[in-house]
């Protein structure tokens, strides 16, 4: 042990001698990005912006209702959505506790935006003043988006607009909670700055001034709705009086007016997508075509950048997607938002079809573009779900169900392997009997 102690002492003395003999150690570090490197070029600013954009609270495929925004994990798992906890679909998350996904505190991301706002004006000589102004407007848009994610969850929150020093006294770091009304007003003011300062166009994946106006319209609609309808939801009168949650009802119309005025700013710049005469395909294309005139603010997905998703592989009928997963089953309640399905005659008897695809005739095009019905095709394959087979049928379905099980004329099976006269009794895609390969709702 003594020899080891001596070795440590020897090294310490040697380092001391090195410091004494070398007086000039004030050189830029090679493993740390300094503000000049990040903000001294447009490429550096874009790289910093990409991190901020990536963290925006957009509840898309990476938002799991019971866990919140996923920042890591396998790309193939990025297929989450909120429909499974709203009654719009039955999926793998039905009945779960979604409280964990409610939690969201992006003050680290907000700090990055605050750094951007403080640093950009210092580098106008290299970036150009007009470019700095546009970038500052974009930063205000991004900061508003983060606070929008907070306000719609918590109401009033601490508003931090400066880059705090982690070494400052705790009393300086503890920012008070603002009232809900003040929080929404801050979001609106930030988006006003965004609209005033940002360019009319921007590269795909980044916001322009009209995206700021659109987000303001959306945010002010939230605020107005909270003011008009939200007060009845609060049971703690003291909290409501303090204003941390809730907005006075008499402020509702003011927010609705702001929402209307912001939406008007988009007139003449965007329009409905109407390129395809097939209304079903037209509704599909408006979400998938990059040139759609409905696109206001587009989030890009990329395998290279680690932002890819696996929606198609996990949410379409399984055997139509290389035998992957199928985890989205729209409910009848969702389907009937477009109207009742034409499956019965006026006298209550079941309507007869020569082919299952006839069920889709006359249905709302947006419904057909959203949900696969029995008889629909994808990649040359037909969605053939059925509950069973009637070898013969007379009367009504209710009458058949009322019969003893051994005398009913229909045949049911719990798997896809059982055949009747060479035909799959339940089809290849359902109904669900366990696992992810069969539909749980018939859609």
DRENDO-1510 file (C-alpha; in Angstrom, 1 decimal, always signed):
<recs>
REC; n; res; u; v; w
REC; 1; UNK; +0.0; +0.0; +0.0 .
REC; 2; UNK; +2.9; +2.4; +0.7 .
REC; 3; UNK; +4.2; +2.1; -2.8 .
REC; 4; UNK; +0.8; +3.1; -4.2 .
REC; 5; UNK; +0.6; +6.2; -2.0 .
REC; 6; UNK; +4.1; +7.2; -3.2 .
REC; 7; UNK; +3.0; +6.9; -6.8 .
REC; 8; UNK; +0.0; +9.2; -6.3 .
REC; 9; UNK; +2.1; +11.8; -4.6 .
REC; 10; UNK; +4.7; +11.7; -7.4 .
REC; 11; UNK; +2.0; +12.3; -10.1 .
REC; 12; UNK; +0.6; +15.2; -8.1 .
REC; 13; UNK; +4.0; +16.8; -7.8 .
REC; 14; UNK; +4.6; +16.4; -11.5 .
REC; 15; UNK; +1.3; +18.0; -12.4 .
REC; 16; UNK; +2.1; +20.9; -10.2 .
REC; 17; UNK; +5.4; +21.4; -11.9 .
REC; 18; UNK; +3.6; +21.3; -15.3 .
REC; 19; UNK; +1.2; +24.1; -14.2 .
REC; 20; UNK; +4.1; +26.2; -12.9 .
REC; 21; UNK; +6.2; +25.9; -16.0 .
REC; 22; UNK; +3.4; +26.4; -18.5 .
REC; 23; UNK; +1.7; +29.8; -17.8 .
REC; 24; UNK; -0.5; +30.0; -20.9 .
REC; 25; UNK; -3.5; +27.6; -20.4 .
REC; 26; UNK; -6.2; +30.1; -21.5 .
REC; 27; UNK; -7.0; +28.4; -24.8 .
REC; 28; UNK; -10.4; +27.5; -26.3 .
REC; 29; UNK; -11.5; +23.9; -25.3 .
REC; 30; UNK; -11.7; +21.5; -28.3 .
REC; 31; UNK; -14.5; +19.3; -26.9 .
REC; 32; UNK; -17.1; +22.1; -26.0 .
REC; 33; UNK; -19.2; +24.0; -28.5 .
REC; 34; UNK; -18.9; +27.7; -27.5 .
REC; 35; UNK; -21.6; +30.3; -28.4 .
REC; 36; UNK; -19.5; +31.6; -31.3 .
REC; 37; UNK; -19.4; +28.2; -32.9 .
REC; 38; UNK; -23.2; +27.6; -32.5 .
REC; 39; UNK; -24.5; +31.1; -33.2 .
REC; 40; UNK; -21.7; +32.4; -35.4 .
REC; 41; UNK; -23.0; +30.5; -38.5 .
REC; 42; UNK; -26.4; +29.6; -40.0 .
REC; 43; UNK; -25.5; +25.9; -39.9 .
REC; 44; UNK; -24.8; +26.1; -36.2 .
REC; 45; UNK; -28.1; +27.9; -35.5 .
REC; 46; UNK; -30.0; +25.3; -37.6 .
REC; 47; UNK; -28.4; +22.5; -35.6 .
REC; 48; UNK; -29.5; +24.1; -32.4 .
REC; 49; UNK; -33.0; +24.8; -33.8 .
REC; 50; UNK; -33.4; +21.2; -34.8 .
REC; 51; UNK; -33.0; +20.1; -31.1 .
REC; 52; UNK; -35.7; +22.6; -30.1 .
REC; 53; UNK; -38.1; +21.5; -32.8 .
REC; 54; UNK; -37.6; +17.9; -32.0 .
REC; 55; UNK; -38.8; +18.4; -28.5 .
REC; 56; UNK; -42.0; +20.3; -29.3 .
REC; 57; UNK; -45.0; +18.9; -27.4 .
REC; 58; UNK; -46.8; +17.4; -30.4 .
REC; 59; UNK; -48.9; +14.4; -29.3 .
REC; 60; UNK; -48.0; +12.2; -32.2 .
REC; 61; UNK; -46.6; +8.7; -32.6 .
REC; 62; UNK; -44.0; +9.3; -29.9 .
REC; 63; UNK; -46.6; +10.3; -27.3 .
REC; 64; UNK; -47.7; +7.4; -25.2 .
REC; 65; UNK; -50.8; +8.3; -23.1 .
REC; 66; UNK; -49.6; +6.5; -20.0 .
REC; 67; UNK; -45.9; +7.6; -20.2 .
REC; 68; UNK; -45.8; +10.9; -21.9 .
REC; 69; UNK; -43.4; +11.9; -24.7 .
REC; 70; UNK; -40.9; +9.2; -25.5 .
REC; 71; UNK; -37.4; +10.5; -26.2 .
REC; 72; UNK; -35.7; +7.2; -26.7 .
REC; 73; UNK; -36.5; +3.5; -27.4 .
REC; 74; UNK; -36.8; +1.6; -30.6 .
REC; 75; UNK; -38.2; +3.4; -33.7 .
REC; 76; UNK; -40.5; +0.4; -34.3 .
REC; 77; UNK; -42.3; +1.2; -31.1 .
REC; 78; UNK; -43.3; +4.7; -32.2 .
REC; 79; UNK; -46.9; +4.1; -33.0 .
REC; 80; UNK; -48.7; +5.5; -29.9 .
REC; 81; UNK; -51.8; +7.6; -30.1 .
REC; 82; UNK; -54.4; +8.9; -27.8 .
REC; 83; UNK; -57.4; +7.4; -29.5 .
REC; 84; UNK; -57.2; +4.2; -27.5 .
REC; 85; UNK; -58.0; +6.1; -24.3 .
REC; 86; UNK; -60.8; +8.3; -25.7 .
REC; 87; UNK; -63.2; +5.6; -26.9 .
REC; 88; UNK; -62.3; +6.2; -30.6 .
REC; 89; UNK; -60.5; +2.9; -30.9 .
REC; 90; UNK; -59.7; -0.3; -29.0 .
REC; 91; UNK; -55.9; -0.9; -28.8 .
REC; 92; UNK; -53.1; -2.1; -26.7 .
REC; 93; UNK; -53.6; +0.6; -24.1 .
REC; 94; UNK; -57.2; +0.3; -23.3 .
REC; 95; UNK; -58.1; +0.8; -19.6 .
REC; 96; UNK; -54.7; +2.0; -18.6 .
REC; 97; UNK; -53.9; +4.7; -16.2 .
REC; 98; UNK; -53.0; +7.7; -18.3 .
REC; 99; UNK; -51.9; +9.9; -15.4 .
REC; 100; UNK; -48.2; +9.4; -16.2 .
REC; 101; UNK; -48.6; +10.7; -19.7 .
REC; 102; UNK; -50.1; +13.9; -18.3 .
REC; 103; UNK; -46.9; +15.0; -16.6 .
REC; 104; UNK; -44.9; +17.4; -18.7 .
REC; 105; UNK; -42.3; +19.9; -17.6 .
REC; 106; UNK; -40.2; +21.1; -20.5 .
REC; 107; UNK; -38.2; +23.8; -18.8 .
REC; 108; UNK; -34.9; +22.4; -20.1 .
REC; 109; UNK; -36.2; +23.0; -23.7 .
REC; 110; UNK; -37.5; +26.4; -22.7 .
REC; 111; UNK; -34.1; +27.2; -21.4 .
REC; 112; UNK; -32.6; +26.4; -24.9 .
REC; 113; UNK; -35.1; +28.8; -26.5 .
REC; 114; UNK; -34.2; +31.5; -24.0 .
REC; 115; UNK; -30.5; +30.9; -24.8 .
REC; 116; UNK; -31.4; +31.3; -28.5 .
REC; 117; UNK; -33.2; +34.6; -27.9 .
REC; 118; UNK; -30.4; +36.0; -25.8 .
REC; 119; UNK; -27.5; +34.9; -28.1 .
REC; 120; UNK; -28.9; +35.7; -31.5 .
REC; 121; UNK; -28.6; +39.6; -31.3 .
REC; 122; UNK; -24.9; +39.2; -30.4 .
REC; 123; UNK; -24.1; +37.6; -33.7 .
REC; 124; UNK; -26.0; +39.9; -36.1 .
REC; 125; UNK; -22.7; +40.9; -37.8 .
REC; 126; UNK; -22.2; +37.3; -39.0 .
REC; 127; UNK; -25.8; +36.2; -39.5 .
REC; 128; UNK; -27.2; +39.4; -40.8 .
REC; 129; UNK; -29.8; +41.6; -39.0 .
REC; 130; UNK; -32.8; +40.5; -41.1 .
REC; 131; UNK; -31.9; +36.9; -40.6 .
REC; 132; UNK; -31.6; +37.4; -36.9 .
REC; 133; UNK; -34.9; +39.1; -36.7 .
REC; 134; UNK; -36.6; +36.2; -38.5 .
REC; 135; UNK; -34.9; +33.7; -36.3 .
REC; 136; UNK; -36.0; +35.6; -33.2 .
REC; 137; UNK; -39.6; +35.5; -34.4 .
REC; 138; UNK; -39.2; +31.7; -34.9 .
REC; 139; UNK; -37.8; +31.4; -31.3 .
REC; 140; UNK; -40.8; +33.2; -29.9 .
REC; 141; UNK; -43.1; +30.8; -31.8 .
REC; 142; UNK; -41.2; +27.9; -30.4 .
REC; 143; UNK; -41.4; +29.2; -26.8 .
REC; 144; UNK; -45.1; +29.8; -27.2 .
REC; 145; UNK; -45.5; +26.2; -28.4 .
REC; 146; UNK; -43.8; +24.8; -25.3 .
REC; 147; UNK; -45.9; +27.0; -23.0 .
REC; 148; UNK; -49.0; +25.9; -24.9 .
REC; 149; UNK; -48.1; +22.3; -24.0 .
REC; 150; UNK; -47.9; +23.4; -20.3 .
REC; 151; UNK; -51.0; +25.6; -20.2 .
REC; 152; UNK; -53.4; +23.1; -21.6 .
REC; 153; UNK; -52.3; +20.6; -18.9 .
REC; 154; UNK; -51.9; +22.8; -15.9 .
REC; 155; UNK; -53.4; +26.2; -16.5 .
REC; 156; UNK; -51.1; +28.8; -14.9 .
REC; 157; UNK; -47.4; +27.9; -14.8 .
REC; 158; UNK; -44.2; +29.7; -14.0 .
REC; 159; UNK; -43.2; +31.9; -16.9 .
REC; 160; UNK; -39.4; +31.9; -17.4 .
REC; 161; UNK; -38.0; +34.2; -20.1 .
REC; 162; UNK; -34.4; +34.5; -19.1 .
REC; 163; UNK; -31.5; +32.0; -18.9 .
REC; 164; UNK; -31.2; +31.3; -15.2 .
REC; 165; UNK; -27.8; +30.7; -13.6 .
REC; 166; UNK; -27.8; +27.3; -11.9 .
REC; 167; UNK; -25.4; +28.7; -9.3 .
REC; 168; UNK; -27.7; +31.5; -8.2 .
REC; 169; UNK; -29.4; +31.5; -4.8 .
REC; 170; UNK; -32.5; +29.2; -4.6 .
REC; 171; UNK; -34.7; +32.2; -4.0 .
REC; 172; UNK; -33.8; +33.6; -7.4 .
REC; 173; UNK; -34.4; +30.3; -9.2 .
REC; 174; UNK; -37.8; +29.8; -7.7 .
REC; 175; UNK; -40.1; +31.5; -10.2 .
REC; 176; UNK; -43.7; +32.1; -9.0 .
REC; 177; UNK; -46.6; +30.4; -10.7 .
REC; 178; UNK; -48.5; +32.8; -12.9 .
REC; 179; UNK; -52.3; +32.8; -13.3 .
REC; 180; UNK; -53.8; +30.9; -16.1 .
REC; 181; UNK; -55.1; +34.0; -17.8 .
REC; 182; UNK; -51.6; +35.5; -17.7 .
REC; 183; UNK; -50.1; +32.3; -19.2 .
REC; 184; UNK; -52.5; +32.3; -22.2 .
REC; 185; UNK; -51.9; +36.0; -22.7 .
REC; 186; UNK; -48.1; +35.4; -22.7 .
REC; 187; UNK; -48.6; +32.7; -25.4 .
REC; 188; UNK; -50.7; +35.0; -27.5 .
REC; 189; UNK; -48.1; +37.8; -27.2 .
REC; 190; UNK; -45.2; +35.4; -28.1 .
REC; 191; UNK; -47.1; +34.4; -31.2 .
REC; 192; UNK; -47.8; +38.0; -32.1 .
REC; 193; UNK; -44.0; +38.5; -32.1 .
REC; 194; UNK; -43.6; +35.4; -34.2 .
REC; 195; UNK; -46.1; +36.6; -36.8 .
REC; 196; UNK; -44.5; +40.1; -36.9 .
REC; 197; UNK; -40.9; +38.9; -37.2 .
REC; 198; UNK; -41.0; +35.6; -39.1 .
REC; 199; UNK; -40.8; +35.2; -42.9 .
REC; 200; UNK; -43.8; +34.3; -45.0 .
REC; 201; UNK; -42.0; +31.1; -46.1 .
REC; 202; UNK; -39.6; +28.7; -44.5 .
REC; 203; UNK; -38.0; +25.4; -45.3 .
REC; 204; UNK; -40.1; +22.2; -44.8 .
REC; 205; UNK; -40.3; +21.3; -41.1 .
REC; 206; UNK; -39.9; +24.8; -39.8 .
REC; 207; UNK; -42.6; +27.3; -39.0 .
REC; 208; UNK; -43.4; +30.5; -40.9 .
REC; 209; UNK; -45.4; +33.6; -39.8 .
REC; 210; UNK; -48.7; +31.9; -40.7 .
REC; 211; UNK; -47.9; +28.9; -38.5 .
REC; 212; UNK; -47.6; +31.4; -35.7 .
REC; 213; UNK; -51.0; +32.9; -36.6 .
REC; 214; UNK; -52.6; +29.4; -36.8 .
REC; 215; UNK; -51.2; +28.4; -33.4 .
REC; 216; UNK; -52.4; +31.6; -31.9 .
REC; 217; UNK; -55.9; +30.9; -33.2 .
REC; 218; UNK; -55.8; +27.4; -31.7 .
REC; 219; UNK; -54.4; +28.6; -28.4 .
REC; 220; UNK; -56.9; +31.5; -28.0 .
REC; 221; UNK; -59.7; +29.0; -28.8 .
REC; 222; UNK; -58.5; +26.9; -25.9 .
REC; 223; UNK; -58.4; +30.0; -23.6 .
REC; 224; UNK; -61.9; +31.1; -24.6 .
REC; 225; UNK; -63.3; +27.7; -24.1 .
REC; 226; UNK; -61.8; +27.4; -20.7 .
REC; 227; UNK; -63.3; +30.7; -19.7 .
REC; 228; UNK; -66.7; +29.9; -21.0 .
REC; 229; UNK; -67.1; +26.3; -19.9 .
REC; 230; UNK; -64.3; +25.6; -17.4 .
REC; 231; UNK; -65.3; +27.3; -14.3 .
REC; 232; UNK; -67.9; +24.6; -13.5 .
REC; 233; UNK; -65.2; +22.0; -13.4 .
REC; 234; UNK; -63.4; +23.5; -10.4 .
REC; 235; UNK; -64.4; +22.5; -6.8 .
REC; 236; UNK; -61.6; +24.3; -5.0 .
REC; 237; UNK; -63.0; +27.8; -4.8 .
REC; 238; UNK; -59.8; +29.3; -3.3 .
REC; 239; UNK; -57.7; +28.0; -6.2 .
REC; 240; UNK; -60.1; +29.4; -8.7 .
REC; 241; UNK; -60.1; +32.8; -6.9 .
REC; 242; UNK; -56.3; +32.9; -7.1 .
REC; 243; UNK; -56.6; +32.3; -10.8 .
REC; 244; UNK; -54.0; +29.5; -11.1 .
REC; 245; UNK; -56.6; +27.3; -12.8 .
REC; 246; UNK; -59.5; +28.9; -14.7 .
REC; 247; UNK; -60.3; +32.2; -16.5 .
REC; 248; UNK; -63.1; +34.6; -15.7 .
REC; 249; UNK; -66.1; +33.8; -17.8 .
REC; 250; UNK; -66.4; +37.4; -19.0 .
REC; 251; UNK; -63.1; +37.0; -20.8 .
REC; 252; UNK; -64.3; +34.3; -23.1 .
REC; 253; UNK; -65.5; +36.5; -26.0 .
REC; 254; UNK; -62.3; +38.4; -26.0 .
REC; 255; UNK; -60.3; +35.2; -26.5 .
REC; 256; UNK; -62.7; +34.0; -29.2 .
REC; 257; UNK; -62.2; +37.3; -31.1 .
REC; 258; UNK; -58.5; +36.9; -30.9 .
REC; 259; UNK; -58.8; +33.3; -32.3 .
REC; 260; UNK; -61.0; +34.6; -35.1 .
REC; 261; UNK; -58.7; +37.5; -36.0 .
REC; 262; UNK; -55.6; +35.2; -36.0 .
REC; 263; UNK; -57.3; +32.7; -38.3 .
REC; 264; UNK; -58.3; +35.5; -40.7 .
REC; 265; UNK; -54.5; +36.2; -41.3 .
REC; 266; UNK; -54.3; +32.9; -43.1 .
REC; 267; UNK; -56.8; +33.8; -45.8 .
REC; 268; UNK; -55.4; +33.6; -49.3 .
REC; 269; UNK; -52.4; +31.6; -48.2 .
REC; 270; UNK; -53.9; +28.1; -47.7 .
REC; 271; UNK; -56.8; +26.2; -49.2 .
REC; 272; UNK; -58.5; +22.8; -49.2 .
REC; 273; UNK; -56.7; +20.0; -51.1 .
REC; 274; UNK; -58.9; +19.1; -54.1 .
REC; 275; UNK; -56.6; +17.6; -56.7 .
REC; 276; UNK; -58.1; +14.1; -56.8 .
REC; 277; UNK; -61.7; +13.7; -58.1 .
REC; 278; UNK; -61.9; +10.5; -56.0 .
REC; 279; UNK; -63.0; +12.0; -52.7 .
REC; 280; UNK; -61.8; +9.0; -50.7 .
REC; 281; UNK; -58.3; +9.2; -52.2 .
REC; 282; UNK; -58.4; +12.9; -52.0 .
REC; 283; UNK; -58.9; +12.8; -48.3 .
REC; 284; UNK; -56.0; +10.3; -48.0 .
REC; 285; UNK; -53.7; +12.4; -50.1 .
REC; 286; UNK; -54.2; +15.7; -48.3 .
REC; 287; UNK; -52.3; +14.2; -45.3 .
REC; 288; UNK; -49.6; +12.5; -47.4 .
REC; 289; UNK; -48.8; +14.9; -50.2 .
REC; 290; UNK; -46.1; +17.4; -49.3 .
REC; 291; UNK; -47.4; +19.9; -51.7 .
REC; 292; UNK; -50.9; +20.0; -50.2 .
REC; 293; UNK; -52.1; +23.6; -49.8 .
REC; 294; UNK; -53.6; +22.6; -46.4 .
REC; 295; UNK; -50.1; +22.1; -44.9 .
REC; 296; UNK; -49.5; +24.9; -42.5 .
REC; 297; UNK; -46.9; +23.4; -40.2 .
REC; 298; UNK; -45.4; +20.0; -41.0 .
REC; 299; UNK; -43.4; +17.7; -38.7 .
REC; 300; UNK; -41.0; +15.5; -40.7 .
REC; 301; UNK; -40.2; +11.9; -39.8 .
REC; 302; UNK; -36.8; +10.5; -40.7 .
REC; 303; UNK; -34.9; +7.2; -40.0 .
REC; 304; UNK; -31.6; +9.1; -40.3 .
REC; 305; UNK; -32.4; +11.6; -37.6 .
REC; 306; UNK; -34.1; +9.1; -35.3 .
REC; 307; UNK; -37.6; +10.6; -35.7 .
REC; 308; UNK; -39.1; +7.8; -37.7 .
REC; 309; UNK; -42.4; +6.2; -36.8 .
REC; 310; UNK; -43.9; +2.7; -37.3 .
REC; 311; UNK; -47.6; +3.6; -37.7 .
REC; 312; UNK; -48.2; +1.8; -41.0 .
REC; 313; UNK; -46.4; -1.4; -39.8 .
REC; 314; UNK; -48.3; -1.6; -36.5 .
REC; 315; UNK; -51.8; -0.1; -37.2 .
REC; 316; UNK; -52.9; -1.6; -40.5 .
REC; 317; UNK; -54.4; -5.1; -40.8 .
REC; 318; UNK; -51.6; -7.5; -39.9 .
REC; 319; UNK; -51.3; -9.7; -42.9 .
REC; 320; UNK; -51.3; -6.6; -45.1 .
REC; 321; UNK; -48.1; -5.3; -43.5 .
REC; 322; UNK; -45.6; -8.1; -43.7 .
REC; 323; UNK; -47.2; -9.9; -40.8 .
REC; 324; UNK; -46.1; -7.2; -38.3 .
REC; 325; UNK; -48.6; -6.0; -35.7 .
REC; 326; UNK; -52.2; -4.6; -35.9 .
REC; 327; UNK; -53.0; -2.4; -32.9 .
REC; 328; UNK; -55.7; +0.0; -34.0 .
REC; 329; UNK; -59.3; -1.1; -34.0 .
REC; 330; UNK; -61.8; +1.8; -34.5 .
REC; 331; UNK; -64.9; +1.5; -32.4 .
REC; 332; UNK; -68.5; +1.5; -33.7 .
REC; 333; UNK; -69.0; +4.7; -31.7 .
REC; 334; UNK; -66.3; +6.4; -33.8 .
REC; 335; UNK; -67.6; +5.0; -37.1 .
REC; 336; UNK; -71.2; +6.2; -36.3 .
REC; 337; UNK; -69.9; +9.8; -35.9 .
REC; 338; UNK; -70.4; +9.8; -39.7 .
REC; 339; UNK; -73.9; +8.3; -39.5 .
REC; 340; UNK; -75.4; +5.0; -38.9 .
REC; 341; UNK; -74.3; +2.1; -41.0 .
REC; 342; UNK; -76.8; +0.8; -43.6 .
REC; 343; UNK; -77.0; -2.7; -42.3 .
REC; 344; UNK; -80.7; -3.1; -41.6 .
REC; 345; UNK; -83.9; -2.6; -43.6 .
REC; 346; UNK; -86.7; -0.3; -42.5 .
REC; 347; UNK; -88.5; -3.3; -40.9 .
REC; 348; UNK; -85.4; -4.2; -38.8 .
REC; 349; UNK; -84.4; -7.2; -40.8 .
REC; 350; UNK; -80.7; -7.4; -41.8 .
REC; 351; UNK; -79.9; -6.0; -45.2 .
REC; 352; UNK; -78.6; -8.6; -47.6 .
REC; 353; UNK; -75.4; -8.0; -49.7 .
REC; 354; UNK; -74.1; -9.9; -52.6 .
REC; 355; UNK; -70.6; -8.9; -51.5 .
REC; 356; UNK; -69.2; -7.4; -48.3 .
REC; 357; UNK; -67.8; -4.4; -50.2 .
REC; 358; UNK; -71.4; -3.3; -50.9 .
REC; 359; UNK; -71.6; -2.2; -47.3 .
REC; 360; UNK; -69.3; +0.7; -48.1 .
REC; 361; UNK; -71.4; +2.1; -50.9 .
REC; 362; UNK; -72.7; +5.6; -50.1 .
REC; 363; UNK; -70.7; +6.0; -46.9 .
REC; 364; UNK; -69.0; +9.3; -46.1 .
REC; 365; UNK; -65.7; +9.5; -48.1 .
REC; 366; UNK; -63.8; +10.7; -45.1 .
REC; 367; UNK; -65.0; +7.7; -43.2 .
REC; 368; UNK; -63.9; +5.3; -46.0 .
REC; 369; UNK; -60.5; +7.1; -46.0 .
REC; 370; UNK; -60.1; +6.6; -42.3 .
REC; 371; UNK; -61.4; +3.1; -41.5 .
REC; 372; UNK; -60.9; -0.3; -43.3 .
REC; 373; UNK; -64.3; -2.1; -43.6 .
REC; 374; UNK; -64.8; -5.7; -44.5 .
REC; 375; UNK; -64.4; -5.8; -48.3 .
REC; 376; UNK; -61.8; -2.9; -48.4 .
REC; 377; UNK; -58.5; -3.6; -50.1 .
REC; 378; UNK; -55.0; -2.6; -49.3 .
REC; 379; UNK; -51.9; -3.5; -51.4 .
REC; 380; UNK; -54.0; -5.9; -53.4 .
REC; 381; UNK; -55.4; -7.8; -50.4 .
REC; 382; UNK; -58.9; -7.7; -49.0 .
REC; 383; UNK; -59.9; -7.1; -45.4 .
REC; 384; UNK; -62.2; -10.1; -45.0 .
REC; 385; UNK; -63.3; -10.0; -41.3 .
REC; 386; UNK; -66.5; -11.7; -40.5 .
REC; 387; UNK; -68.2; -13.1; -37.3 .
REC; 388; UNK; -69.1; -16.4; -38.8 .
REC; 389; UNK; -71.0; -18.1; -41.6 .
REC; 390; UNK; -74.8; -18.7; -42.1 .
REC; 391; UNK; -75.1; -21.8; -44.3 .
REC; 392; UNK; -78.8; -20.7; -44.6 .
REC; 393; UNK; -80.7; -17.9; -43.1 .
REC; 394; UNK; -84.4; -16.9; -42.6 .
REC; 395; UNK; -86.1; -14.4; -40.4 .
REC; 396; UNK; -84.0; -12.0; -38.3 .
REC; 397; UNK; -80.7; -12.1; -36.7 .
REC; 398; UNK; -82.4; -11.7; -33.3 .
REC; 399; UNK; -84.5; -14.8; -33.9 .
REC; 400; UNK; -81.4; -16.8; -34.7 .
REC; 401; UNK; -79.7; -15.6; -31.5 .
REC; 402; UNK; -82.8; -16.6; -29.5 .
REC; 403; UNK; -82.5; -20.2; -30.7 .
REC; 404; UNK; -80.7; -22.8; -28.6 .
REC; 405; UNK; -77.0; -22.9; -29.5 .
REC; 406; UNK; -77.2; -26.4; -31.0 .
REC; 407; UNK; -80.1; -25.4; -33.4 .
REC; 408; UNK; -78.7; -22.1; -34.7 .
REC; 409; UNK; -77.9; -22.1; -38.4 .
REC; 410; UNK; -74.7; -20.0; -38.2 .
REC; 411; UNK; -71.2; -21.4; -37.6 .
REC; 412; UNK; -68.6; -19.6; -35.5 .
REC; 413; UNK; -65.0; -20.3; -35.0 .
REC; 414; UNK; -62.3; -18.8; -32.7 .
REC; 415; UNK; -59.4; -19.0; -35.1 .
REC; 416; UNK; -58.5; -18.4; -38.7 .
REC; 417; UNK; -57.6; -22.1; -39.5 .
REC; 418; UNK; -61.1; -23.6; -39.1 .
REC; 419; UNK; -62.8; -23.8; -42.5 .
REC; 420; UNK; -66.4; -24.4; -43.7 .
REC; 421; UNK; -66.6; -25.9; -47.2 .
REC; 422; UNK; -63.1; -24.5; -47.9 .
REC; 423; UNK; -63.7; -21.0; -46.6 .
REC; 424; UNK; -62.3; -19.4; -43.4 .
REC; 425; UNK; -65.2; -19.1; -41.0 .
REC; 426; UNK; -64.1; -15.8; -39.5 .
REC; 427; UNK; -61.9; -14.6; -42.4 .
REC; 428; UNK; -58.2; -13.9; -42.1 .
REC; 429; UNK; -58.4; -10.7; -40.0 .
REC; 430; UNK; -60.9; -11.4; -37.3 .
REC; 431; UNK; -62.7; -11.2; -35.0 .
REC; 432; UNK; -60.2; -11.0; -32.2 .
REC; 433; UNK; -59.6; -14.0; -30.0 .
REC; 434; UNK; -56.2; -13.0; -28.6 .
REC; 435; UNK; -53.0; -11.6; -29.9 .
REC; 436; UNK; -52.5; -8.7; -32.3 .
REC; 437; UNK; -53.3; -10.3; -35.6 .
REC; 438; UNK; -57.1; -10.0; -35.5 .
REC; 439; UNK; -59.4; -7.0; -35.2 .
REC; 440; UNK; -61.2; -6.5; -31.9 .
REC; 441; UNK; -64.1; -4.4; -33.2 .
REC; 442; UNK; -64.7; -5.6; -36.8 .
REC; 443; UNK; -63.0; -2.5; -38.3 .
</recs>
